[in-house]
Amino acid sequence: MDLLQLRYFQTLARMEHMTKAAEQLHIAQPSLSKTISRLEKSLGVPLFDRQGKQIRLNPFGKAFLCRVNRVFTELEEANRELLDMAGLENGVVHLGTTTTRLLPDLISAFLSQYPHVNIRLLQFPTKEIQHHLVNGEINFCISSPPLHQPGICCNPLLTEDIYLAVPTKHPLANRDQINLCEVASDKFISLTADYALRDLTIEFCNRAGFIPNIAFECNDAEVIFDMVKLGLGTAFIPAHWWKENNSNLPVKLKIREPVCERVIGLNWVETRYLSTAAQTFRTFATDYFDS
């Protein structure tokens, strides 16, 4: 058994198609087939179920794939660690987030002190971001709620209020604050279902004694603001969204009851190697919001 066999197996397991896997690996299909057969012979069990041209990973293969993925993850981390020790890279931090609106000030402040570090920022829906973190595609993710899962560490960064945005002609627009139950009959404009903020705001409504009538859905904050301004509905807006939208805004109402707020956290995998640049970013981000 060698690394080449494992890499071939990993690719075939992902694609479950001999011809396509061979094309991706830039080898002939018979060569791939022979390599997999030798691997299965050395292990003493078949890794795939074969039915004509169909090939499917079997229970032995699924168990073996989990171990193989760990092997390559460890090798990639070892490579990053050695490069970091040898000073062969200036430093790259791969950062995933569910919203980019919180980050420009943080990243600007960090880069002003550490201009040699590169930040690679990727945005994902809440329900996808943990997958990218666990798979090692990103060093950290900034999410709300924080990821409370075995093997994942989290530093809470901040707790922010969530306000209600209403049109200027709304019956409650002349108020500074309201109880959420007062808008129980409103139409709501919401983020799509793959964002955790939507679930959280539905929970707020449930605590206030009603199920929100979600009339419109989108995943763009600017569009939500525009729809509220046009009088198409009411929307929950996190505090930091307001900071970027300072002209021609809808009316901002503080919610008195129930308490409407969310926690935003910085998450990373506990056992994964973090470069000096990544460790520096983690410390900086935590201190930045503490101050």
N, C-alpha and C positions, 0 to 999 in steps of 0.2 A: 504494500500500500504506500503510495506517495502523494505529494500535494497535487500533482497534475491529475491523478485519478480522482481525487476529492473535488477538484475544481470542475472537472468534467461532470461528475455526479451531481454537484450542486446546480450546475446549469441545466442539466437534463431534468432534475427534480423540479426546478422552477417552471420549465416550459412544457414538460410532459409530452414532448414531440421530438423524435429522434432527428428528423431532417432539419427542423428549425434550430435545434440545439447545436447540431453540427455546423450549420451555417454561421451561427453566432460565434462559435469557437474557431471558425475558419479551418476546419478539418473535414476530411471525408467521413461520410456517415458510417461506412464499415469500420473505420478506425475507432470512432466513438463507441460503436457497438461492442467491439472487441475489448476496449478499455473497461467498459462497464461490466462485461462478462468476467474479466480477470478480477475486478474488484469484488464482485459477488462471490466468486470462487474463493478468494482469500478470506472473506468474511464467513463463508459457509452457509449463507442464506440469500435468497433472492431479494432484491430491493424494489423491484417493479413487478406489477402484474401485466402480462402481455396478452393481448387479444388481437391477433392480426396486426394491423398497423397502429392500433391503439396501445398506449403505454401509460400506466397509472402507478403512482407511488403507493406501495403497500405499507402495512403497519411497521414492518422492519425498516423500510425506507424512510418513513416519517420519523421514526425514533433516531435513525442514523443521521438524517438531515439536521436535526436539532443540534447534535454534537458537532457536525461538520461546520455549521454556521458559527458556532462558538469558536472553533479552531481558527477560522479566518478572521473573526472579530479580534481575537487575541493577537494574531499576527499583525493585523493592521495597527492595533494599539501599540504593540511593541515597536513597530516601525516609527510611529509618531513620537514615542518616548525617546528613542535613540536619536532621532533628528533633533528633538528639543534639547537633549543633553549635549549634543555636538554643536548646537547653535547653527544648524544648517537651514533654519527657516526663521523668518522674522516674527512669525506668529499669526495664526489664523483662528478666528473664533466663528464657529458655525452656530447661528442663533435662529431658533424657530419661534414664532409667535402667532397668537390668534388675532392680534390687532397691532398694526404698525403705528397707530396714533400715539401710543405712549412712549415710543422709542427715540424719535429724533433728538430730543434734548439730552437724553441719557447717552446716546451714541456720540453726539457732538462733544459732550463733556469728556467722555472717555478718550476719544481720538485726539483731543487737544492735549492730553497728558501722555498718551501712548500712540503717537502718529505712525509708528512702525508696525502696528498691529492692523490686520485686515479683518473687517467684520463682514461676514456673509449672512445676509438676512433673508429668511424664507418665511412666508405666511401660509398657515394651514388652518382649516376649520378645527374647532376644539376636539371633535371626535376622531380626528386623524393624527393629531400632533404627538400623542403618546407613542404611536407606532413608529414615527420617524425618529423619536428620541431613543427608544429601546433598540432600534435597528442600527444606531450609531451614525445616522445621517447628519445629526446635529449634536453639538456639545451640550446645549441648554435649550430649554423652551420657557418662554414667559407665557403663563396661562392663568385664566380665571375660570373655574376655581383651580387652586394648586392641585397637582397630581398626587393624591395620597394612595400610592400603590407600593407593594413590597419591592424593595430594591431601588426605589426612586427617592432621592432626597429633595427637599424643598426649603428655600428661604423665602418666607413671606416678604414681599417688597413694600406693599402699601394696601391700605383699606380705603376705598373710595365710595363716595355717595353716588347713588343713582337717582336722577331727577326725572320729572315728567315734563315733556315738551307738548304744549298745546297751541292751537292756532290763536292768532290775536283776537279773533271774534268768539272764542270759546266762552261759555258762561262763567267759567272760573278764572279767566285770564287776568282779572284785576286783583287776584289774591297772590300772596307770597308763598303760602304753603297750604296743603290740603291733606285730608285723609284719603287714602287710595280708594276707599269704598265710594267716594263721591263721583268717581268716573266709571263706575261699574257698567253703565249703559253705553259708554263711548266705543267707537270703533278704534282698534289699535293697529299701528304699523309696527311690524316686528322683524327682527333678523330671521333668517331661515333656520330650519330645525337642526342643522349641523353645528350651530353655535351655542355654547353653554349659556350665554347671556339670555337667550330666549327661554330656556328651561327655568332659569333663575327668576325672570320677570313673571312667568306664569305662576311660579311658587309664591311670589309676592301677592299676586291677585288672589290666589287661593287663600292665603292667610287673611286677606281683606274680605273674604266671603263670597267671591264670585269667580267665574271662569271668563277670561277675556275673549271678546269677539275680535279675533285677528282677521282684519279685512284685507291687509296687504302684507306681503313678505318681500324682503330683499336683503342683500348682504353688503350694501354700500351706505355708509353713514351719511354722505352728502345727499343721497337720494331720499333717505329717511327724513332728513331736515327739510328738504324741498317739499315732500309730500305733506308734512305737518304744516308748513307755511301756506300751502294751497288749501288747507282746511279739510284734508282727506282723512284725518284721524289724529290720534294721540300716540305718543311713543315714549318709551323709557330710554333715557340718555345718560350714560356714565359721565361723571364730572369732567374727565379729561377730554371728552369729545367737544365740550363747550368751548374750551380754550382755543381750539383751532377754528372755530366758527364764530367770529365776533362782529359780523355785520348782517343786518336784515334777518335776525334770528326769530324763531318762534318764541313764545313765552315760556320761561323756565320756572317750574314750580317745585318747591321742596316738598317731599312726602313726609308727613308727620307720623302717620301710622299706616301700616307697620314700618319698622325701620328697613329702609331699602339701601343696601350697600353690598359691595363685593370685595373679596380679597384677591389680589394679584400676586403670584409667586414665581420665583425662578427655580426651575426644576433641572435635575441632572441625574444620571444613572450612578448609583453609589460605587459600583465596582469598576467603572470605566476610567481609564487613564485620562487625566486632564493636563494639557500642556501648560507651561508657565503663563502663556498668554491667556488661556482660558481661566486659570485660577485667578489671575489678576483681574480679569473682567468680572468674575463672580464677586470678589471682594469689593470692587469698585461699585458695582450695581447695588449691592446691599447697603454700602455706606452712603451712596448717592440718595437713596430714598429715605434713609434714616435721618439725613440732614435736612 
